Amino acid sequence: MAKSSNNHSGRAVYLVDGARTPFLKARGKPGVFSAIDLALGATKPLMLRQPFDATELDEVIYGCMMPSADEANIARIIALRIGGGDKLTAYTVQRNCASGLQAIDNAVRNISQGYADLILAGGVDSMSRAPLLLQEDMVHWLAKWSQSRSVGTKLKALSQLKGRHFSPVIALLRGLTDPVVGLNMGQTAENLAWRFGISREQMDAYAMQSHLRLSAAMEKGCLDEIETIYDNSGHVYSEDDGVRPDSSMEKLAKLKPFFDKPYGKVTPANSSQITDGASSLILASEDAVKKHHLTPLAKLNPAQWAGLDPAQMGLGPAHAIVETFKSHHLIMENIDYWEINEAFAAQVQACVLALKDEDYCRDELGLLKSAGEIPEDRLNVDGGAIALGHPVGSSGARIVLHMAQVLKRENAKKGIATLCIGGGQG
């Protein structure tokens, strides 16, 4: 993301406006908002303040990892529900944690190459509504039951029904486990903590900082991108509700390891929160900016993607950052601010350590020397997913939008927004 440099791969692409819902922490039961509720909660007020109608959009692209059965191709539902009309095309993308960023990248490339001028892009997930699934044995039993025609065959089928058949499969946990290496995302964070010697105290200190930074940003009014939403009972949701302003090292130290019991270091408190939320952005070509008299927040460049060992997936941002440097002829000192999605404290800390480690940069990133060190006071300056949550489909869009806000606020020129991606990408 940059405010001044040219987009070297085609036409200039601008982020002209954006909005998100408050990120609402999952609390052990389905949340009050479905994914489409959240997506519209971010998108409708965004569109209402534009000088053009939804029918003038060329496309809607949205990321979503956990749509409900009623939300297949949620982007198309958004397009129709905001009044885009039958002719407004739309599609939904999935790249795990970077689904929202993938939506933005697709939009950037389409505009850059002249296929569109005005695109709504973003992402959403209502993680609290992730489904419970049936065990495979239960699925087979139900198939037998449906095929039973006589009393005898039904009785036989009933005799084969066991208590274990009723044990649900938690889709969210399955989705956060890599099927190739057999590790959940928290275990990959444990791998990084061991590899880079990151202590439990360092993780907790980073988590506390995330909460305190977000709390300070809320007090200062630095989260203008949030749109208030209302449920059917008239309750008001106007801010991220997972933040803990009273976070302290003493409180964090009381939590036990969750992913590698009992000896690990990664706890729920130094991990991102399971959360519901949506983020929507409007991207425009220079022609559209002039036609509609829009005021750009930032100029966007196409994303750089990188792959790596799924067991080390949290290092994906380090790899993608180096690819970005190579593609755009940048060095660390060219970047004013950074957003690295806080999947885990250890994961962000490992990325910072990897980029300044000469051996890692040489052996894993193909560099002749260290890439350099990301300044702590320029990284996630208003907190991150540890404090406000990580609705998987939305986070990529959120960090792009917030980076643009930070650049504007600080009168800065260049920023990088990056995420680790389950499955080993960045």
C-alpha positions as CSV (number, residue, x, y, z in Angstrom):
1,M,0.0,0.0,0.0
2,A,1.3,3.4,-0.8
3,K,0.2,7.0,-1.0
4,S,2.5,8.1,-3.7
5,S,4.3,5.5,-5.8
6,N,3.1,4.3,-9.2
7,N,1.5,1.0,-9.6
8,H,4.1,-0.6,-11.9
9,S,1.8,-3.4,-13.2
10,G,-0.9,-1.3,-14.9
11,R,-3.4,1.5,-14.1
12,A,-3.3,3.1,-10.6
13,V,-5.8,1.6,-8.1
14,Y,-7.1,3.6,-5.2
15,L,-8.8,2.8,-2.0
16,V,-11.4,5.5,-1.7
17,D,-13.4,4.5,1.3
18,G,-14.1,1.7,3.7
19,A,-16.0,0.6,6.7
20,R,-16.2,-2.4,9.1
21,T,-18.5,-3.6,11.8
22,P,-17.4,-3.9,15.4
23,F,-15.6,-7.2,15.9
24,L,-17.7,-9.2,18.4
25,K,-16.2,-11.9,20.4
26,A,-17.7,-15.4,20.2
27,R,-19.0,-16.4,23.6
28,G,-19.8,-20.1,23.5
29,K,-23.0,-19.8,21.5
30,P,-24.1,-18.5,18.1
31,G,-23.8,-14.8,17.8
32,V,-26.7,-12.5,17.1
33,F,-25.5,-11.7,13.6
34,S,-25.2,-13.9,10.6
35,A,-22.4,-13.4,8.1
36,I,-24.8,-11.5,5.7
37,D,-26.0,-9.4,8.6
38,L,-22.5,-8.3,9.3
39,A,-21.5,-7.8,5.7
40,L,-24.5,-5.5,5.1
41,G,-23.8,-3.8,8.4
42,A,-20.5,-2.7,7.0
43,T,-21.6,-2.1,3.4
44,K,-24.9,-0.3,3.5
45,P,-23.7,2.8,5.4
46,L,-20.5,2.8,3.3
47,M,-22.6,2.9,0.1
48,L,-25.0,5.5,1.4
49,R,-22.3,8.1,1.7
50,Q,-21.0,7.6,-1.8
51,P,-21.8,10.0,-4.7
52,F,-22.7,7.0,-6.9
53,D,-25.3,4.2,-6.7
54,A,-24.6,0.6,-6.2
55,T,-25.7,0.0,-9.8
56,E,-22.6,1.8,-10.9
57,L,-20.3,-0.8,-9.3
58,D,-18.6,-3.1,-11.8
59,E,-18.3,-6.0,-9.4
60,V,-18.5,-7.2,-5.8
61,I,-15.8,-9.5,-4.5
62,Y,-15.9,-10.8,-0.9
63,G,-14.0,-13.3,1.2
64,C,-15.8,-15.7,3.5
65,M,-14.6,-19.0,5.0
66,M,-17.6,-20.1,6.9
67,P,-20.8,-19.1,5.1
68,S,-24.0,-20.7,6.4
69,A,-26.2,-23.0,4.2
70,D,-28.2,-19.9,3.3
71,E,-25.1,-17.8,2.3
72,A,-23.6,-19.6,-0.6
73,N,-21.7,-17.0,-2.8
74,I,-22.3,-14.4,-0.1
75,A,-20.9,-11.7,-2.4
76,R,-23.9,-12.1,-4.8
77,I,-26.3,-11.7,-1.8
78,I,-24.5,-8.5,-0.8
79,A,-24.6,-7.2,-4.4
80,L,-28.4,-7.7,-4.6
81,R,-29.2,-6.5,-1.0
82,I,-27.4,-3.2,-1.5
83,G,-29.4,-2.5,-4.6
84,G,-26.8,-3.3,-7.2
85,G,-29.4,-4.8,-9.5
86,D,-29.6,-8.1,-11.3
87,K,-26.7,-7.3,-13.6
88,L,-24.1,-6.6,-10.9
89,T,-21.8,-9.7,-10.9
90,A,-20.3,-11.0,-7.7
91,Y,-18.2,-13.8,-6.4
92,T,-16.8,-15.1,-3.2
93,V,-13.2,-16.1,-2.6
94,Q,-11.4,-18.3,0.0
95,R,-7.8,-18.2,1.0
96,N,-8.2,-19.1,4.6
97,C,-7.0,-16.2,6.8
98,A,-6.3,-14.0,3.8
99,S,-9.7,-14.3,2.2
100,G,-10.5,-10.7,2.6
101,L,-7.1,-9.7,1.3
102,Q,-7.6,-12.0,-1.7
103,A,-10.8,-10.2,-2.5
104,I,-9.0,-6.9,-2.5
105,D,-6.1,-8.3,-4.5
106,N,-8.5,-9.6,-7.2
107,A,-10.2,-6.2,-7.3
108,V,-6.8,-4.4,-7.6
109,R,-5.7,-6.6,-10.5
110,N,-9.0,-6.3,-12.3
111,I,-8.9,-2.5,-12.1
112,S,-5.2,-2.3,-12.8
113,Q,-5.7,-4.3,-16.0
114,G,-8.6,-2.3,-17.2
115,Y,-11.4,-4.8,-16.6
116,A,-13.2,-2.6,-14.1
117,D,-13.3,0.9,-12.6
118,L,-15.3,0.5,-9.4
119,I,-15.3,-2.5,-7.2
120,L,-16.7,-3.3,-3.7
121,A,-14.3,-5.8,-2.0
122,G,-14.0,-7.1,1.5
123,G,-14.6,-10.1,3.8
124,V,-16.8,-11.5,6.5
125,D,-17.1,-14.4,8.9
126,S,-19.5,-15.1,11.7
127,M,-17.2,-17.6,13.4
128,S,-19.6,-18.1,16.4
129,R,-22.0,-19.7,13.9
130,A,-19.5,-22.2,12.6
131,P,-21.6,-25.4,12.3
132,L,-21.5,-28.6,14.3
133,L,-21.1,-31.6,12.0
134,L,-22.0,-35.3,12.3
135,Q,-19.5,-38.0,12.8
136,E,-18.8,-40.1,9.6
137,D,-20.3,-43.2,11.4
138,M,-23.5,-41.2,12.0
139,V,-23.7,-40.2,8.3
140,H,-23.4,-43.8,7.3
141,W,-26.1,-44.8,9.8
142,L,-28.5,-42.2,8.6
143,A,-28.0,-43.5,5.0
144,K,-28.9,-47.0,6.1
145,W,-31.9,-45.7,8.0
146,S,-33.2,-43.7,5.0
147,Q,-32.9,-46.9,2.9
148,S,-34.7,-49.1,5.4
149,R,-38.2,-49.9,4.2
150,S,-39.5,-52.6,6.5
151,V,-40.0,-52.7,10.2
152,G,-37.3,-55.4,10.4
153,T,-34.6,-53.4,8.7
154,K,-35.4,-50.3,10.7
155,L,-35.1,-52.3,13.9
156,K,-31.8,-53.7,12.8
157,A,-30.6,-50.2,12.0
158,L,-31.7,-49.0,15.4
159,S,-29.8,-51.8,17.1
160,Q,-26.6,-50.5,15.4
161,L,-27.0,-47.0,16.7
162,K,-24.3,-46.2,19.3
163,G,-23.8,-43.4,21.7
164,R,-20.6,-42.3,19.9
165,H,-22.6,-41.6,16.8
166,F,-24.0,-38.5,18.6
167,S,-20.7,-36.9,19.3
168,P,-20.5,-33.7,17.2
169,V,-17.6,-32.6,15.1
170,I,-16.7,-29.0,15.7
171,A,-16.2,-27.5,12.3
172,L,-14.3,-24.6,13.6
173,L,-11.6,-26.8,15.2
174,R,-11.4,-29.0,12.1
175,G,-11.0,-25.9,9.9
176,L,-8.2,-24.6,12.1
177,T,-6.2,-27.8,11.7
178,D,-3.9,-28.5,8.8
179,P,-4.7,-31.9,7.2
180,V,-1.3,-32.2,5.6
181,V,0.9,-31.9,8.7
182,G,-1.8,-32.7,11.3
183,L,-1.3,-29.6,13.4
184,N,-3.7,-27.0,14.5
185,M,-2.8,-23.4,14.1
186,G,-1.8,-23.0,17.8
187,Q,0.6,-25.9,17.5
188,T,2.3,-24.2,14.6
189,A,2.8,-21.2,16.8
190,E,4.4,-23.4,19.4
191,N,6.8,-24.6,16.7
192,L,7.8,-21.0,16.1
193,A,8.2,-20.2,19.8
194,W,10.6,-23.1,20.1
195,R,12.5,-22.3,16.9
196,F,13.1,-18.7,17.8
197,G,13.3,-19.0,21.6
198,I,10.3,-16.9,22.4
199,S,9.3,-17.1,26.0
200,R,5.8,-17.3,27.6
201,E,6.6,-13.9,29.2
202,Q,7.4,-12.3,25.9
203,M,4.2,-13.6,24.3
204,D,2.1,-12.3,27.2
205,A,3.9,-9.0,27.1
206,Y,3.0,-8.7,23.4
207,A,-0.6,-9.7,24.1
208,M,-0.9,-7.1,26.9
209,Q,0.5,-4.4,24.5
210,S,-2.1,-5.3,21.9
211,H,-5.0,-4.8,24.4
212,L,-3.5,-1.5,25.7
213,R,-2.9,-0.1,22.2
214,L,-6.4,-0.9,21.1
215,S,-7.9,0.5,24.2
216,A,-5.8,3.7,23.7
217,A,-6.9,3.9,20.0
218,M,-10.6,3.6,21.1
219,E,-10.2,6.4,23.6
220,K,-8.5,8.6,21.0
221,G,-11.2,8.0,18.4
222,C,-8.7,6.3,16.0
223,L,-11.2,3.7,14.7
224,D,-13.4,5.8,12.5
225,E,-13.9,2.9,10.1
226,I,-16.3,1.2,12.5
227,E,-20.0,1.4,11.8
228,T,-22.5,0.9,14.6
229,I,-24.8,-2.1,14.0
230,Y,-28.1,-3.0,15.7
231,D,-29.7,-6.4,16.4
232,N,-33.4,-7.2,16.1
233,S,-33.9,-6.4,19.8
234,G,-32.5,-2.9,19.4
235,H,-29.2,-3.5,21.1
236,V,-26.4,-1.3,19.9
237,Y,-22.9,-2.6,19.0
238,S,-20.6,0.3,18.4
239,E,-17.1,-1.0,19.3
240,D,-14.9,-4.1,19.4
241,D,-15.9,-6.0,22.5
242,G,-13.0,-8.3,23.1
243,V,-10.5,-5.6,24.3
244,R,-9.4,-5.8,27.9
245,P,-8.1,-2.3,29.0
246,D,-7.1,-3.9,32.4
247,S,-4.9,-6.5,30.8
248,S,-1.8,-7.2,32.9
249,M,1.1,-9.7,33.0
250,E,-0.2,-11.0,36.3
251,K,-3.6,-11.8,34.8
252,L,-2.2,-13.3,31.6
253,A,0.2,-15.5,33.6
254,K,-2.8,-17.3,35.2
255,L,-3.9,-18.9,31.9
256,K,-2.8,-22.4,31.0
257,P,-1.4,-23.5,27.7
258,F,-4.2,-24.6,25.4
259,F,-2.6,-26.1,22.3
260,D,0.2,-28.1,23.8
261,K,-0.9,-29.2,27.2
262,P,0.7,-28.9,29.8
263,Y,4.1,-27.8,28.6
264,G,3.4,-25.3,25.8
265,K,3.5,-21.5,25.9
266,V,0.5,-20.5,23.7
267,T,-2.6,-19.6,25.6
268,P,-6.0,-18.2,24.5
269,A,-4.8,-14.9,25.9
270,N,-1.8,-14.6,23.6
271,S,-3.7,-15.9,20.6
272,S,-6.3,-14.1,18.4
273,Q,-9.9,-14.2,19.5
274,I,-12.6,-16.2,17.8
275,T,-14.8,-13.4,16.5
276,D,-17.6,-12.2,14.2
277,G,-17.1,-9.3,11.9
278,A,-17.1,-7.8,8.4
279,S,-15.0,-5.2,6.5
280,S,-15.9,-3.5,3.1
281,L,-13.8,-1.4,0.9
282,I,-14.4,0.6,-2.3
283,L,-11.6,0.4,-4.9
284,A,-11.5,2.7,-7.9
285,S,-9.5,3.5,-11.0
286,E,-8.2,7.0,-11.6
287,D,-11.0,7.5,-14.2
288,A,-13.6,6.6,-11.5
289,V,-12.0,8.9,-9.0
290,K,-12.3,11.8,-11.4
291,K,-15.8,10.9,-12.7
292,H,-17.3,10.7,-9.1
293,H,-15.0,13.3,-7.5
294,L,-13.7,10.8,-5.0
295,T,-11.0,11.4,-2.4
296,P,-8.5,8.5,-2.2
297,L,-7.3,7.2,1.1
298,A,-4.4,5.3,-0.4
299,K,-3.0,3.8,-3.6
300,L,-2.9,0.0,-3.6
301,N,-0.4,-2.3,-5.2
302,P,-1.1,-5.9,-6.2
303,A,-0.3,-8.3,-3.3
304,Q,2.7,-10.6,-3.2
305,W,1.9,-14.1,-2.1
306,A,4.4,-16.7,-0.7
307,G,4.3,-20.3,0.3
308,L,6.2,-22.2,3.0
309,D,6.1,-25.3,5.3
310,P,2.5,-25.6,6.8
311,A,4.1,-26.5,10.1
312,Q,5.8,-23.1,10.1
313,M,2.8,-21.3,8.6
314,G,3.1,-18.3,10.9
315,L,6.2,-17.1,9.2
316,G,4.2,-16.5,6.0
317,P,4.3,-12.7,6.4
318,A,8.1,-12.7,6.5
319,H,8.2,-14.5,3.2
320,A,5.6,-12.3,1.6
321,I,7.3,-9.1,2.8
322,V,10.6,-10.1,1.2
323,E,8.7,-10.9,-2.1
324,T,7.2,-7.4,-1.8
325,F,10.5,-5.8,-1.3
326,K,11.9,-7.6,-4.4
327,S,8.9,-6.8,-6.6
328,H,8.8,-3.1,-5.7
329,H,12.5,-2.5,-5.1
330,L,12.0,-1.6,-1.4
331,I,14.0,-1.9,1.8
332,M,12.8,-1.9,5.4
333,E,13.5,1.8,5.8
334,N,11.1,2.6,3.0
335,I,8.1,1.4,5.0
336,D,6.5,3.8,7.5
337,Y,3.9,1.5,9.2
338,W,3.2,-2.2,9.4
339,E,0.1,-4.3,10.0
340,I,0.9,-8.0,10.7
341,N,-2.3,-9.8,11.6
342,E,-1.9,-11.1,15.2
343,A,-2.9,-14.7,14.7
344,F,-0.6,-15.4,17.7
345,A,1.8,-13.3,19.6
346,A,4.6,-15.8,18.9
347,Q,3.8,-15.7,15.2
348,V,4.2,-12.0,14.9
349,Q,7.3,-12.0,17.1
350,A,8.8,-14.9,15.0
351,C,8.2,-12.9,11.8
352,V,10.1,-9.9,13.3
353,L,12.9,-12.1,14.4
354,A,13.1,-14.0,11.1
355,L,13.5,-10.8,9.1
356,K,16.4,-9.6,11.1
357,D,18.1,-13.0,11.4
358,E,20.9,-13.4,8.8
359,D,20.8,-17.2,8.8
360,Y,17.0,-17.3,8.2
361,C,17.2,-14.6,5.5
362,R,20.0,-16.4,3.7
363,D,18.7,-20.0,4.1
364,E,14.9,-19.5,3.8
365,L,14.4,-16.2,2.0
366,G,17.3,-16.2,-0.4
367,L,18.9,-13.0,0.7
368,L,22.5,-12.1,1.1
369,K,21.9,-10.4,4.5
370,S,19.3,-9.6,7.0
371,A,16.1,-7.9,5.7
372,G,16.2,-5.6,8.7
373,E,14.1,-5.0,11.8
374,I,10.5,-3.8,11.9
375,P,10.4,-1.0,14.5
376,E,8.1,-1.9,17.4
377,D,6.5,1.5,17.5
378,R,5.5,1.2,13.8
379,L,4.0,-2.3,14.0
380,N,0.2,-2.7,14.8
381,V,0.2,0.7,16.4
382,D,-3.5,0.5,17.4
383,G,-3.4,-3.2,18.5
384,G,-4.5,-6.2,16.6
385,A,-6.3,-9.5,16.5
386,I,-5.2,-10.5,19.9
387,A,-7.3,-7.6,21.3
388,L,-10.0,-7.2,18.7
389,G,-10.3,-10.7,17.1
390,H,-9.7,-12.5,13.9
391,P,-12.9,-13.2,11.9
392,V,-11.0,-15.3,9.3
393,G,-12.7,-14.0,6.1
394,S,-12.6,-10.4,7.2
395,S,-9.1,-9.8,8.8
396,G,-7.2,-9.2,5.5
397,A,-9.6,-6.5,4.5
398,R,-9.6,-4.9,8.0
399,I,-5.8,-4.6,8.1
400,V,-5.7,-3.0,4.7
401,L,-8.4,-0.5,5.6
402,H,-6.8,0.3,9.0
403,M,-3.4,0.7,7.4
404,A,-4.8,3.4,5.1
405,Q,-6.3,5.2,8.1
406,V,-2.9,5.1,9.9
407,L,-1.1,6.5,6.9
408,K,-3.6,9.3,6.6
409,R,-3.5,10.1,10.3
410,E,0.3,10.1,10.5
411,N,0.8,11.8,7.1
412,A,2.9,8.8,6.1
413,K,3.7,7.5,2.7
414,K,4.0,3.7,2.6
415,G,2.6,0.8,4.6
416,I,2.5,-3.0,4.4
417,A,-0.4,-5.1,5.5
418,T,0.3,-8.9,5.8
419,L,-1.1,-12.1,7.2
420,C,0.0,-15.6,7.9
421,I,-2.3,-18.1,6.2
422,G,-3.3,-21.6,7.4
423,G,-1.8,-24.2,5.2
424,G,1.5,-22.4,4.9
425,Q,1.2,-19.2,3.0
426,G,1.7,-15.5,3.5
